[in-house]
Protein backbone atom coordinates (compact mmCIF):
# COMPACT_ATOMS: atom_id res chain seq x y z
CA UNK A 1 0.00 0.00 0.00
CA UNK A 2 1.30 3.41 -0.95
CA UNK A 3 0.87 6.17 1.63
CA UNK A 4 -0.19 9.61 0.42
CA UNK A 5 -0.32 13.07 1.99
CA UNK A 6 -3.52 13.83 3.86
CA UNK A 7 -4.94 15.90 6.66
CA UNK A 8 -6.76 15.01 9.87
CA UNK A 9 -9.60 17.24 11.03
CA UNK A 10 -10.32 16.66 14.72
CA UNK A 11 -13.14 18.29 16.67
CA UNK A 12 -13.29 18.25 20.48
CA UNK A 13 -16.74 19.00 21.90
CA UNK A 14 -19.02 18.08 24.80
CA UNK A 15 -21.53 15.31 24.27
CA UNK A 16 -24.29 17.84 25.08
CA UNK A 17 -23.18 20.34 22.40
CA UNK A 18 -25.86 21.06 19.82
CA UNK A 19 -25.96 22.42 16.30
CA UNK A 20 -29.53 23.48 15.68
CA UNK A 21 -31.82 20.84 17.18
CA UNK A 22 -29.38 17.92 16.84
CA UNK A 23 -26.46 16.80 18.96
CA UNK A 24 -23.40 18.41 17.36
CA UNK A 25 -21.58 15.11 16.80
CA UNK A 26 -24.56 13.67 14.86
CA UNK A 27 -24.94 16.85 12.81
CA UNK A 28 -21.23 16.78 11.89
CA UNK A 29 -21.19 13.07 10.98
CA UNK A 30 -24.21 13.55 8.70
CA UNK A 31 -22.62 16.65 7.17
CA UNK A 32 -19.33 14.85 6.41
CA UNK A 33 -21.26 11.93 4.87
CA UNK A 34 -23.40 14.26 2.71
CA UNK A 35 -20.25 16.05 1.51
CA UNK A 36 -18.67 12.77 0.41
CA UNK A 37 -15.86 12.41 2.94
CA UNK A 38 -14.56 8.82 2.99
CA UNK A 39 -15.21 8.25 6.69
CA UNK A 40 -15.77 9.82 10.08
CA UNK A 41 -15.38 8.39 13.58
CA UNK A 42 -16.78 9.71 16.86
CA UNK A 43 -14.99 8.76 20.09
CA UNK A 44 -16.70 9.17 23.47
CA UNK A 45 -14.24 9.96 26.22
CA UNK A 46 -14.10 8.42 29.67
CA UNK A 47 -12.95 11.59 31.38
CA UNK A 48 -12.04 15.10 30.32
CA UNK A 49 -12.59 18.80 30.75
CA UNK A 50 -12.88 21.76 28.45
CA UNK A 51 -13.14 25.54 28.49
CA UNK A 52 -15.19 25.55 31.74
CA UNK A 53 -12.56 23.44 33.55
CA UNK A 54 -15.22 21.09 34.95
CA UNK A 55 -14.14 17.45 34.92
CA UNK A 56 -16.67 15.12 33.28
CA UNK A 57 -16.26 11.40 33.93
CA UNK A 58 -17.91 7.99 33.81
CA UNK A 59 -16.92 7.49 37.47
CA UNK A 60 -19.98 6.13 39.31
CA UNK A 61 -19.52 8.57 42.20
CA UNK A 62 -19.23 11.63 39.92
CA UNK A 63 -21.41 10.45 37.06
CA UNK A 64 -21.74 12.90 34.19
CA UNK A 65 -23.93 12.60 31.12
CA UNK A 66 -21.89 15.28 29.37
CA UNK A 67 -18.77 13.36 28.41
CA UNK A 68 -16.09 14.63 26.03
CA UNK A 69 -16.48 13.68 22.37
CA UNK A 70 -13.80 13.65 19.65
CA UNK A 71 -14.72 13.53 15.96
CA UNK A 72 -12.05 12.52 13.42
CA UNK A 73 -12.17 12.93 9.65
CA UNK A 74 -9.21 12.25 7.32
CA UNK A 75 -9.03 13.22 3.66
CA UNK A 76 -6.83 15.20 1.29
CA UNK A 77 -5.46 18.54 2.45
CA UNK A 78 -7.59 20.32 -0.14
CA UNK A 79 -10.86 18.72 1.03
CA UNK A 80 -10.18 19.27 4.74
CA UNK A 81 -8.93 22.84 4.18
CA UNK A 82 -12.09 23.53 2.22
CA UNK A 83 -14.37 22.69 5.16
CA UNK A 84 -12.41 23.66 8.28
CA UNK A 85 -13.66 27.28 8.43
CA UNK A 86 -17.27 26.09 8.21
CA UNK A 87 -16.69 23.59 11.01
CA UNK A 88 -15.07 26.26 13.19
CA UNK A 89 -18.15 28.44 12.69
CA UNK A 90 -20.52 25.58 13.59
CA UNK A 91 -18.67 24.54 16.78
CA UNK A 92 -19.63 27.10 19.42
CA UNK A 93 -17.73 25.68 22.41
CA UNK A 94 -14.99 23.30 21.45
CA UNK A 95 -11.69 22.94 19.69
CA UNK A 96 -11.09 22.32 16.00
CA UNK A 97 -7.62 21.21 14.91
CA UNK A 98 -5.94 19.96 11.76
CA UNK A 99 -2.82 17.86 11.44
CA UNK A 100 -0.87 16.65 8.44
CA UNK A 101 -0.95 12.88 8.16
CA UNK A 102 0.16 10.06 5.87
CA UNK A 103 -2.78 7.95 4.78
CA UNK A 104 -3.31 4.69 2.98
CA UNK A 105 -6.74 3.60 1.83
CA UNK A 106 -7.90 0.08 1.16
CA UNK A 107 -11.20 -0.06 -0.66
NUTORLUM-201908 format. One record per atom (N, C-alpha, C, O, CB): x, y, z; atom name; residue in three letters. Coordinates in Angstrom, 3 decimals, decimal comma. Atoms other than C-alpha are relative to their C-alpha. Glycine has a CB too. Layout:
<nodes>
NODE        px        py        pz  atome  residu
NODE         X         Y         Z     CA     ala
...
</nodes>
This chain:
<nodes>
NODE        px        py        pz  atome  residu
NODE     0,845    -1,174     0,000      N     unk
NODE     0,000     0,000     0,000     CA     unk
NODE     0,890     1,236     0,000      C     unk
NODE     1,862     1,323     0,750      O     unk
NODE    -0,961    -0,001     1,217     CB     unk
NODE    -0,756    -1,249     0,111      N     unk
NODE     1,299     3,414    -0,948     CA     unk
NODE    -0,665     1,076     0,861      C     unk
NODE    -1,860     1,340     0,722      O     unk
NODE     0,092     0,463    -1,486     CB     unk
NODE     0,538    -1,070    -0,836      N     unk
NODE     0,869     6,172     1,631     CA     unk
NODE     0,042     1,317    -0,761      C     unk
NODE     0,987     1,594    -1,499      O     unk
NODE     0,787     0,114     1,326     CB     unk
NODE     0,055    -1,311     0,637      N     unk
NODE    -0,190     9,611     0,425     CA     unk
NODE    -0,193     1,076     1,059      C     unk
NODE    -0,538     0,786     2,205      O     unk
NODE    -1,136     0,057    -1,048     CB     unk
NODE     0,170    -1,131    -0,905      N     unk
NODE    -0,325    13,066     1,987     CA     unk
NODE    -1,483     0,207     0,276      C     unk
NODE    -2,311     0,105    -0,630      O     unk
NODE     0,633     1,285    -0,592     CB     unk
NODE     1,383    -0,269    -0,365      N     unk
NODE    -3,517    13,828     3,858     CA     unk
NODE    -0,050     0,959     1,170      C     unk
NODE     0,976     1,477     1,612      O     unk
NODE    -0,737    -1,299     0,339     CB     unk
NODE     0,182    -0,888    -1,142      N     unk
NODE    -4,941    15,902     6,660     CA     unk
NODE    -1,098    -0,571     0,897      C     unk
NODE    -2,122    -1,062     0,423      O     unk
NODE    -0,353     1,448    -0,464     CB     unk
NODE     0,966     0,396    -1,017      N     unk
NODE    -6,763    15,013     9,867     CA     unk
NODE    -0,714     1,248     0,487      C     unk
NODE    -0,072     2,243     0,824      O     unk
NODE     0,689    -0,751     1,182     CB     unk
NODE     0,811    -1,024    -0,639      N     unk
NODE    -9,602    17,239    11,032     CA     unk
NODE    -0,547    -0,637     1,262      C     unk
NODE    -1,217    -1,668     1,198      O     unk
NODE    -1,154     0,534    -0,948     CB     unk
NODE     0,449     0,540    -1,285      N     unk
NODE   -10,321    16,665    14,723     CA     unk
NODE    -0,785     1,083     0,729      C     unk
NODE    -0,345     2,228     0,833      O     unk
NODE     1,209    -0,496     0,867     CB     unk
NODE     0,869    -0,927    -0,721      N     unk
NODE   -13,135    18,294    16,670     CA     unk
NODE    -0,211    -0,538     1,410      C     unk
NODE    -0,634    -1,680     1,590      O     unk
NODE    -1,368     0,191    -0,740     CB     unk
NODE     0,237     0,330    -1,400      N     unk
NODE   -13,286    18,255    20,478     CA     unk
NODE    -1,217     0,794     0,468      C     unk
NODE    -1,218     2,024     0,418      O     unk
NODE     1,260     0,311     0,886     CB     unk
NODE     1,196    -0,664    -0,500      N     unk
NODE   -16,735    19,003    21,900     CA     unk
NODE    -0,564    -0,786     1,184      C     unk
NODE    -0,104    -1,887     1,485      O     unk
NODE    -1,062     0,140    -1,123     CB     unk
NODE     0,728     0,708    -1,053      N     unk
NODE   -19,019    18,085    24,799     CA     unk
NODE    -1,111    -0,810    -0,649      C     unk
NODE    -1,647    -0,434    -1,691      O     unk
NODE    -0,578     0,993     1,066     CB     unk
NODE     1,072     0,860     0,502      N     unk
NODE   -21,535    15,312    24,272     CA     unk
NODE    -1,324     0,774    -0,084      C     unk
NODE    -2,160     0,474    -0,936      O     unk
NODE    -0,162    -1,241     0,907     CB     unk
NODE     1,245    -0,776    -0,030      N     unk
NODE   -24,294    17,841    25,084     CA     unk
NODE    -0,045     1,129    -1,026      C     unk
NODE    -1,088     1,759    -1,201      O     unk
NODE    -0,200     0,575     1,371     CB     unk
NODE    -0,040    -1,100     0,977      N     unk
NODE   -23,179    20,337    22,398     CA     unk
NODE    -1,022    -0,250    -1,098      C     unk
NODE    -1,240    -1,387    -1,516      O     unk
NODE     1,421     0,154    -0,609     CB     unk
NODE     1,033     0,110     1,024      N     unk
NODE   -25,855    21,057    19,816     CA     unk
NODE     0,302     0,937    -1,155      C     unk
NODE     0,883     2,008    -0,978      O     unk
NODE    -1,384     0,308     0,588     CB     unk
NODE     0,007    -0,856     1,181      N     unk
NODE   -25,964    22,425    16,302     CA     unk
NODE    -1,445    -0,048    -0,487      C     unk
NODE    -1,910    -1,078    -0,976      O     unk
NODE     1,053    -0,480    -1,128     CB     unk
NODE     1,429     0,000     0,270      N     unk
NODE   -29,531    23,478    15,681     CA     unk
NODE    -0,702    -0,852     1,035      C     unk
NODE    -0,503    -0,671     2,236      O     unk
NODE    -0,298    -0,511    -1,424     CB     unk
NODE     0,762     0,855    -0,922      N     unk
NODE   -31,816    20,840    17,175     CA     unk
NODE     0,651    -1,354     0,246      C     unk
NODE     0,152    -2,155     1,037      O     unk
NODE    -1,391    -0,212    -0,534     CB     unk
NODE    -0,666     1,304    -0,101      N     unk
NODE   -29,378    17,925    16,837     CA     unk
NODE     1,228     0,074     0,891      C     unk
NODE     1,829     1,137     1,049      O     unk
NODE     0,395    -0,508    -1,386     CB     unk
NODE    -1,316     0,047    -0,641      N     unk
NODE   -26,460    16,798    18,960     CA     unk
NODE     1,060     0,338    -1,046      C     unk
NODE     0,978    -0,116    -2,187      O     unk
NODE     0,272    -1,409     0,642     CB     unk
NODE    -1,009    -0,481     0,947      N     unk
NODE   -23,398    18,415    17,356     CA     unk
NODE     0,732    -1,154    -0,681      C     unk
NODE     0,997    -1,086    -1,882      O     unk
NODE     1,006     0,900     0,713     CB     unk
NODE    -0,749     1,093     0,619      N     unk
NODE   -21,584    15,106    16,799     CA     unk
NODE    -0,823    -0,680    -1,090      C     unk
NODE    -0,266    -1,077    -2,113      O     unk
NODE     0,423    -1,027     1,059     CB     unk
NODE     0,845     0,607     1,036      N     unk
NODE   -24,563    13,675    14,863     CA     unk
NODE    -0,110     0,925    -1,212      C     unk
NODE    -0,032     0,474    -2,355      O     unk
NODE    -1,409    -0,315     0,563     CB     unk
NODE     0,084    -0,977     1,093      N     unk
NODE   -24,936    16,852    12,811     CA     unk
NODE     1,268    -0,047    -0,850      C     unk
NODE     1,194    -0,056    -2,079      O     unk
NODE    -0,219     1,430     0,558     CB     unk
NODE    -1,270    -0,009     0,725      N     unk
NODE   -21,230    16,785    11,891     CA     unk
NODE     0,204    -1,287    -0,790      C     unk
NODE     0,644    -1,238    -1,938      O     unk
NODE     1,160     0,202     0,969     CB     unk
NODE    -0,149     1,274     0,712      N     unk
NODE   -21,189    13,073    10,983     CA     unk
NODE    -0,873     0,006    -1,254      C     unk
NODE    -0,413    -0,376    -2,330      O     unk
NODE    -0,376    -1,197     0,921     CB     unk
NODE     0,902    -0,046     1,160      N     unk
NODE   -24,207    13,550     8,700     CA     unk
NODE     0,511     0,978    -1,055      C     unk
NODE     0,410     0,714    -2,254      O     unk
NODE    -1,420     0,398     0,438     CB     unk
NODE    -0,531    -0,997     0,925      N     unk
NODE   -22,621    16,647     7,166     CA     unk
NODE     1,189    -0,562    -0,784      C     unk
NODE     1,261    -0,408    -2,003      O     unk
NODE     0,416     1,271     0,763     CB     unk
NODE    -1,164     0,587     0,673      N     unk
NODE   -19,335    14,846     6,410     CA     unk
NODE    -0,439    -1,066    -1,002      C     unk
NODE     0,116    -1,151    -2,097      O     unk
NODE     0,976    -0,609     1,032     CB     unk
NODE     0,502     1,040     0,904      N     unk
NODE   -21,264    11,930     4,870     CA     unk
NODE    -0,628     0,634    -1,241      C     unk
NODE    -0,350     0,212    -2,363      O     unk
NODE    -1,031    -0,903     0,723     CB     unk
NODE     0,654    -0,676     1,124      N     unk
NODE   -23,397    14,257     2,706     CA     unk
NODE     1,013     0,652    -0,938      C     unk
NODE     0,786     0,730    -2,145      O     unk
NODE    -0,976     1,053     0,516     CB     unk
NODE    -1,015    -0,677     0,812      N     unk
NODE   -20,249    16,054     1,513     CA     unk
NODE     0,959    -0,983    -0,672      C     unk
NODE     1,845    -0,569    -1,420      O     unk
NODE     0,787     0,972     0,862     CB     unk
NODE    -0,791     1,007     0,696      N     unk
NODE   -18,669    12,773     0,405     CA     unk
NODE     1,357    -0,308     0,606      C     unk
NODE     2,234    -0,829    -0,082      O     unk
NODE     0,196     0,424    -1,378     CB     unk
NODE    -1,260     0,371    -0,646      N     unk
NODE   -15,860    12,409     2,944     CA     unk
NODE     0,027    -1,511     0,174      C     unk
NODE    -1,018    -2,122     0,398      O     unk
NODE     0,171     0,725     1,377     CB     unk
NODE    -0,083     1,459     0,028      N     unk
NODE   -14,561     8,818     2,991     CA     unk
NODE    -0,362    -0,679     1,315      C     unk
NODE    -0,690    -1,865     1,316      O     unk
NODE     1,371    -0,405    -0,387     CB     unk
NODE     0,336     0,603    -1,279      N     unk
NODE   -15,209     8,248     6,690     CA     unk
NODE     0,101     1,010     1,124      C     unk
NODE     0,759     2,043     0,993      O     unk
NODE     0,903    -1,184     0,282     CB     unk
NODE     0,006    -0,866    -1,164      N     unk
NODE   -15,771     9,817    10,079     CA     unk
NODE    -0,196    -0,897     1,214      C     unk
NODE    -0,999    -1,828     1,172      O     unk
NODE    -1,118     1,106    -0,098     CB     unk
NODE     0,128     0,796    -1,217      N     unk
NODE   -15,376     8,392    13,581     CA     unk
NODE    -0,203     0,934     1,183      C     unk
NODE     0,471     1,957     1,303      O     unk
NODE     1,248    -0,903     0,216     CB     unk
NODE     0,258    -0,744    -1,223      N     unk
NODE   -16,780     9,706    16,864     CA     unk
NODE     0,458    -0,859     1,172      C     unk
NODE     0,065    -2,019     1,297      O     unk
NODE    -1,515     0,385     0,130     CB     unk
NODE    -0,494     0,671    -1,199      N     unk
NODE   -14,993     8,759    20,092     CA     unk
NODE    -0,623     0,675     1,214      C     unk
NODE    -0,617     1,902     1,312      O     unk
NODE     1,563     0,038     0,074     CB     unk
NODE     0,551    -0,523    -1,243      N     unk
NODE   -16,701     9,171    23,468     CA     unk
NODE     1,034    -0,219     1,093      C     unk
NODE     1,471    -1,344     1,334      O     unk
NODE    -1,364    -0,685     0,361     CB     unk
NODE    -1,047     0,073    -1,009      N     unk
NODE   -14,237     9,959    26,222     CA     unk
NODE    -0,478    -0,523     1,335      C     unk
NODE    -1,664    -0,445     1,656      O     unk
NODE     0,602     1,338     0,191     CB     unk
NODE     0,311     0,487    -1,341      N     unk
NODE   -14,103     8,417    29,673     CA     unk
NODE     0,088     1,109     1,038      C     unk
NODE    -0,634     1,108     2,035      O     unk
NODE     0,936    -1,136     0,376     CB     unk
NODE    -0,174    -1,120    -0,917      N     unk
NODE   -12,945    11,589    31,376     CA     unk
NODE     0,631     1,146    -0,772      C     unk
NODE     1,406     0,919    -1,701      O     unk
NODE     0,874    -0,399     1,235     CB     unk
NODE    -0,597    -1,151     0,654      N     unk
NODE   -12,040    15,099    30,321     CA     unk
NODE    -0,591     1,295     0,523      C     unk
NODE    -1,560     1,295     1,282      O     unk
NODE    -0,185    -0,090    -1,501     CB     unk
NODE     0,560    -1,308    -0,324      N     unk
NODE   -12,590    18,805    30,747     CA     unk
NODE     0,308     0,932    -1,148      C     unk
NODE     1,207     0,683    -1,951      O     unk
NODE     0,567     0,554     1,343     CB     unk
NODE    -0,158    -0,950     1,086      N     unk
NODE   -12,883    21,762    28,448     CA     unk
NODE     0,122     1,413     0,511      C     unk
NODE     0,703     1,649     1,570      O     unk
NODE    -1,152    -0,100    -0,957     CB     unk
NODE    -0,172    -1,421    -0,284      N     unk
NODE   -13,138    25,544    28,494     CA     unk
NODE    -0,542     0,415     1,371      C     unk
NODE    -0,086     1,413     1,928      O     unk
NODE    -0,678     0,810    -1,070     CB     unk
NODE     0,552    -0,336    -1,320      N     unk
NODE   -15,193    25,551    31,740     CA     unk
NODE     0,805    -0,608     1,142      C     unk
NODE     0,549    -0,300     2,306      O     unk
NODE    -1,442    -0,466     0,094     CB     unk
NODE    -0,870     0,651    -0,978      N     unk
NODE   -12,556    23,438    33,551     CA     unk
NODE    -0,758    -0,863     1,007      C     unk
NODE    -0,315    -1,033     2,142      O     unk
NODE     0,795     1,039     0,735     CB     unk
NODE     0,761     0,937    -0,812      N     unk
NODE   -15,218    21,095    34,952     CA     unk
NODE     0,309    -1,395    -0,507      C     unk
NODE     0,156    -1,670    -1,697      O     unk
NODE    -1,536     0,300    -0,051     CB     unk
NODE    -0,335     1,363     0,421      N     unk
NODE   -14,140    17,448    34,916     CA     unk
NODE    -1,283    -0,806    -0,163      C     unk
NODE    -2,131    -0,846     0,729      O     unk
NODE     0,951    -0,685     1,026     CB     unk
NODE     1,129     0,881     0,315      N     unk
NODE   -16,674    15,120    33,277     CA     unk
NODE     0,557    -1,413    -0,094      C     unk
NODE     1,575    -1,644    -0,745      O     unk
NODE    -0,731     0,428    -1,345     CB     unk
NODE    -0,540     1,349    -0,087      N     unk
NODE   -16,255    11,404    33,929     CA     unk
NODE    -1,096    -1,051     0,022      C     unk
NODE    -2,257    -0,740     0,284      O     unk
NODE     0,863    -0,136     1,230     CB     unk
NODE     0,922     1,124    -0,129      N     unk
NODE   -17,905     7,989    33,805     CA     unk
NODE     0,087    -0,622     1,393      C     unk
NODE    -0,552    -1,643     1,648      O     unk
NODE     0,294    -1,056    -1,070     CB     unk
NODE    -0,132     0,460    -1,382      N     unk
NODE   -16,919     7,493    37,468     CA     unk
NODE    -1,388    -0,043     0,650      C     unk
NODE    -2,128     0,940     0,602      O     unk
NODE     0,966     0,928     0,809     CB     unk
NODE     1,327     0,185    -0,588      N     unk
NODE   -19,981     6,130    39,311     CA     unk
NODE    -0,303     1,051     1,074      C     unk
NODE    -1,451     1,474     1,212      O     unk
NODE    -0,113    -1,400     0,599     CB     unk
NODE     0,233    -0,972    -1,069      N     unk
NODE   -19,521     8,570    42,199     CA     unk
NODE    -0,181     1,419    -0,526      C     unk
NODE    -0,850     2,229     0,114      O     unk
NODE     1,147    -0,032     0,980     CB     unk
NODE     0,109    -1,327     0,602      N     unk
NODE   -19,228    11,629    39,921     CA     unk
NODE    -0,590    -0,105    -1,397      C     unk
NODE    -0,076     0,500    -2,338      O     unk
NODE     1,373     0,692    -0,050     CB     unk
NODE     0,530     0,316     1,322      N     unk
NODE   -21,411    10,454    37,064     CA     unk
NODE    -0,429     1,254    -0,761      C     unk
NODE    -1,132     2,114    -0,231      O     unk
NODE    -1,177    -0,953     0,128     CB     unk
NODE     0,339    -1,113     0,875      N     unk
NODE   -21,744    12,901    34,194     CA     unk
NODE    -0,576    -0,539    -1,294      C     unk
NODE    -0,070    -1,520    -1,838      O     unk
NODE     1,233     0,886    -0,277     CB     unk
NODE     0,560     0,388     1,289      N     unk
NODE   -23,928    12,603    31,116     CA     unk
NODE     0,547     0,875    -1,114      C     unk
NODE     0,122     0,765    -2,264      O     unk
NODE    -1,522     0,081     0,033     CB     unk
NODE    -0,555    -0,940     0,974      N     unk
NODE   -21,889    15,283    29,368     CA     unk
NODE     1,478    -0,301    -0,225      C     unk
NODE     2,349     0,508     0,093      O     unk
NODE    -0,190     1,464     0,476     CB     unk
NODE    -1,377     0,447     0,179      N     unk
NODE   -18,773    13,356    28,410     CA     unk
NODE     0,649     0,683    -1,202      C     unk
NODE    -0,044     1,180    -2,090      O     unk
NODE     0,046    -1,520    -0,168     CB     unk
NODE    -0,694    -0,569     1,155      N     unk
NODE   -16,088    14,630    26,030     CA     unk
NODE    -0,171    -0,897    -1,221      C     unk
NODE    -0,240    -2,121    -1,111      O     unk
NODE     1,495     0,199     0,311     CB     unk
NODE     0,151     0,700     1,268      N     unk
NODE   -16,478    13,676    22,369     CA     unk
NODE     1,058     0,523    -0,967      C     unk
NODE     1,295     1,728    -1,044      O     unk
NODE    -1,439     0,186    -0,583     CB     unk
NODE    -0,986    -0,360     1,017      N     unk
NODE   -13,803    13,650    19,651     CA     unk
NODE    -0,488    -0,559    -1,333      C     unk
NODE    -0,861    -1,728    -1,427      O     unk
NODE     1,435    -0,549     0,361     CB     unk
NODE     0,435     0,399     1,334      N     unk
NODE   -14,721    13,534    15,962     CA     unk
NODE     1,203     0,107    -0,932      C     unk
NODE     1,821     1,167    -1,029      O     unk
NODE    -1,198     0,887    -0,507     CB     unk
NODE    -1,135     0,039     0,928      N     unk
NODE   -12,051    12,515    13,420     CA     unk
NODE    -0,480    -0,205    -1,431      C     unk
NODE    -1,347    -1,035    -1,701      O     unk
NODE     0,981    -1,117     0,392     CB     unk
NODE     0,220     0,149     1,439      N     unk
NODE   -12,169    12,932     9,646     CA     unk
NODE     1,358     0,155    -0,670      C     unk
NODE     2,098     1,090    -0,363      O     unk
NODE    -1,047     1,058    -0,553     CB     unk
NODE    -1,264    -0,077     0,740      N     unk
NODE    -9,214    12,254     7,323     CA     unk
NODE    -0,315     0,000    -1,491      C     unk
NODE    -1,128    -0,789    -1,972      O     unk
NODE     0,955    -1,190     0,371     CB     unk
NODE     0,157    -0,067     1,453      N     unk
NODE    -9,029    13,218     3,665     CA     unk
NODE     1,191     0,780    -0,541      C     unk
NODE     2,167     1,008     0,175      O     unk
NODE    -1,372     0,674    -0,415     CB     unk
NODE    -1,084    -0,793     0,587      N     unk
NODE    -6,833    15,196     1,287     CA     unk
NODE     0,059     1,372     0,672      C     unk
NODE    -0,923     1,835     1,252      O     unk
NODE    -0,197     0,153    -1,536     CB     unk
NODE    -0,159    -1,340    -0,577      N     unk
NODE    -5,460    18,543     2,450     CA     unk
NODE    -0,990     0,974    -0,607      C     unk
NODE    -1,543     1,819     0,096      O     unk
NODE     1,427     0,511    -0,206     CB     unk
NODE     0,910    -0,912     0,686      N     unk
NODE    -7,588    20,319    -0,136     CA     unk
NODE    -1,431    -0,137     0,530      C     unk
NODE    -2,106     0,863     0,775      O     unk
NODE     0,029    -0,261    -1,508     CB     unk
NODE     1,386     0,232    -0,467      N     unk
NODE   -10,856    18,715     1,033     CA     unk
NODE    -0,177     0,462     1,443      C     unk
NODE    -1,174     1,104     1,772      O     unk
NODE    -0,372    -1,499    -0,119     CB     unk
NODE     0,106    -0,419    -1,407      N     unk
NODE   -10,177    19,272     4,744     CA     unk
NODE     0,116     1,516     0,105      C     unk
NODE    -0,666     2,148     0,814      O     unk
NODE     1,095    -0,682     0,866     CB     unk
NODE    -0,168    -1,462    -0,032      N     unk
NODE    -8,928    22,836     4,184     CA     unk
NODE    -1,253     0,715    -0,491      C     unk
NODE    -1,560     1,820    -0,045      O     unk
NODE     1,206     0,419    -0,853     CB     unk
NODE     1,197    -0,604     0,560      N     unk
NODE   -12,094    23,526     2,221     CA     unk
NODE    -1,198     0,004     0,931      C     unk
NODE    -2,185     0,688     0,660      O     unk
NODE    -0,361    -0,699    -1,241     CB     unk
NODE     1,149     0,082    -0,899      N     unk
NODE   -14,374    22,688     5,156     CA     unk
NODE     0,316     0,488     1,419      C     unk
NODE    -0,600     0,691     2,217      O     unk
NODE    -0,499    -1,426     0,055     CB     unk
NODE    -0,373    -0,293    -1,387      N     unk
NODE   -12,414    23,657     8,280     CA     unk
NODE    -0,596     1,311     0,510      C     unk
NODE    -1,000     1,376     1,671      O     unk
NODE     1,506     0,049     0,126     CB     unk
NODE     0,586    -1,272    -0,455      N     unk
NODE   -13,665    27,275     8,427     CA     unk
NODE    -1,480    -0,170     0,334      C     unk
NODE    -1,968     0,389     1,316      O     unk
NODE     0,174     1,093    -1,077     CB     unk
NODE     1,419     0,248    -0,258      N     unk
NODE   -17,266    26,091     8,206     CA     unk
NODE    -0,192    -0,757     1,311      C     unk
NODE    -1,103    -0,453     2,082      O     unk
NODE    -0,625    -0,787    -1,160     CB     unk
NODE     0,087     0,767    -1,250      N     unk
NODE   -16,688    23,586    11,015     CA     unk
NODE     0,286     0,909     1,191      C     unk
NODE    -0,421     0,849     2,197      O     unk
NODE     0,992    -1,196    -0,016     CB     unk
NODE    -0,310    -0,924    -1,088      N     unk
NODE   -15,067    26,260    13,192     CA     unk
NODE    -1,192     0,901     0,307      C     unk
NODE    -1,450     1,203     1,472      O     unk
NODE     1,227     0,849    -0,352     CB     unk
NODE     1,170    -0,852    -0,213      N     unk
NODE   -18,153    28,443    12,693     CA     unk
NODE    -1,166    -0,765     0,629      C     unk
NODE    -1,952    -0,182     1,377      O     unk
NODE    -0,441     0,614    -1,320     CB     unk
NODE     1,085     0,808    -0,562      N     unk
NODE   -20,524    25,585    13,592     CA     unk
NODE     0,244    -0,383     1,461      C     unk
NODE    -0,704    -0,497     2,238      O     unk
NODE    -0,185    -1,256    -0,827     CB     unk
NODE    -0,341     0,462    -1,348      N     unk
NODE   -18,672    24,542    16,778     CA     unk
NODE     0,117     1,210     0,920      C     unk
NODE     1,092     1,961     0,868      O     unk
NODE     1,329    -0,826    -0,004     CB     unk
NODE     0,050    -1,178    -0,873      N     unk
NODE   -19,627    27,102    19,418     CA     unk
NODE     0,985    -0,094     1,155      C     unk
NODE     1,756     0,837     1,390      O     unk
NODE    -1,403     0,186     0,545     CB     unk
NODE    -0,928     0,213    -1,112      N     unk
NODE   -17,734    25,677    22,410     CA     unk
NODE     0,734    -1,298    -0,267      C     unk
NODE     0,175    -2,383    -0,109      O     unk
NODE    -0,745    -0,038     1,386     CB     unk
NODE    -0,783     1,192     0,300      N     unk
NODE   -14,995    23,298    21,448     CA     unk
NODE     1,310     0,403    -0,635      C     unk
NODE     1,675     1,578    -0,654      O     unk
NODE    -0,775    -0,955    -0,920     CB     unk
NODE    -1,300    -0,217     0,612      N     unk
NODE   -11,691    22,943    19,689     CA     unk
NODE     0,031    -0,731    -1,328      C     unk
NODE    -0,343    -1,900    -1,416      O     unk
NODE     1,151    -0,477     0,928     CB     unk
NODE    -0,127     0,584     1,337      N     unk
NODE   -11,089    22,320    16,001     CA     unk
NODE     1,473     0,060    -0,377      C     unk
NODE     2,073     1,135    -0,363      O     unk
NODE    -0,900     0,756    -1,060     CB     unk
NODE    -1,408     0,028     0,378      N     unk
NODE    -7,619    21,209    14,909     CA     unk
NODE     0,166    -0,744    -1,320      C     unk
NODE    -0,684    -1,540    -1,718      O     unk
NODE     0,853    -0,660     1,106     CB     unk
NODE    -0,397     0,784     1,166      N     unk
NODE    -5,944    19,960    11,760     CA     unk
NODE     1,439    -0,446     0,212      C     unk
NODE     2,208     0,186     0,936      O     unk
NODE    -0,151     0,822    -1,332     CB     unk
NODE    -1,346     0,555    -0,117      N     unk
NODE    -2,822    17,863    11,445     CA     unk
NODE     0,325    -0,714    -1,298      C     unk
NODE    -0,497    -1,469    -1,819      O     unk
NODE     0,120    -0,970     1,222     CB     unk
NODE    -0,445     0,728     1,188      N     unk
NODE    -0,867    16,654     8,438     CA     unk
NODE     0,220    -1,458     0,364      C     unk
NODE     0,787    -1,763     1,414      O     unk
NODE     1,299     0,621    -0,587     CB     unk
NODE    -0,152     1,420    -0,224      N     unk
NODE    -0,946    12,875     8,158     CA     unk
NODE     0,415    -0,698    -1,294      C     unk
NODE     0,291    -0,135    -2,382      O     unk
NODE    -1,299    -0,597     0,545     CB     unk
NODE    -0,209     0,917     1,122      N     unk
NODE     0,159    10,058     5,871     CA     unk
NODE    -1,147    -0,988     0,041      C     unk
NODE    -1,456    -1,536     1,099      O     unk
NODE     1,407    -0,731     0,075     CB     unk
NODE     1,150     0,887    -0,007      N     unk
NODE    -2,776     7,948     4,779     CA     unk
NODE     0,092    -1,036    -1,107      C     unk
NODE     0,632    -0,785    -2,184      O     unk
NODE    -1,280     0,799    -0,140     CB     unk
NODE     0,089     1,067     0,981      N     unk
NODE    -3,308     4,692     2,984     CA     unk
NODE    -1,397    -0,557     0,037      C     unk
NODE    -1,881    -0,931     1,105      O     unk
NODE     1,047    -1,105     0,264     CB     unk
NODE     1,378     0,473     0,063      N     unk
NODE    -6,738     3,597     1,833     CA     unk
NODE    -0,059    -1,370    -0,660      C     unk
NODE     0,574    -1,615    -1,687      O     unk
NODE    -0,883     1,000    -0,763     CB     unk
NODE     0,338     1,277     0,619      N     unk
NODE    -7,900     0,077     1,163     CA     unk
NODE    -1,479     0,049    -0,273      C     unk
NODE    -2,263     0,342     0,630      O     unk
NODE     0,386    -1,232     0,906     CB     unk
NODE     1,430    -0,083     0,351      N     unk
NODE   -11,203    -0,064    -0,656     CA     unk
NODE    -0,595    -1,354    -0,170      C     unk
NODE    -1,784    -1,473    -0,465      O     unk
NODE    -0,205     0,799    -1,264     CB     unk
</nodes>
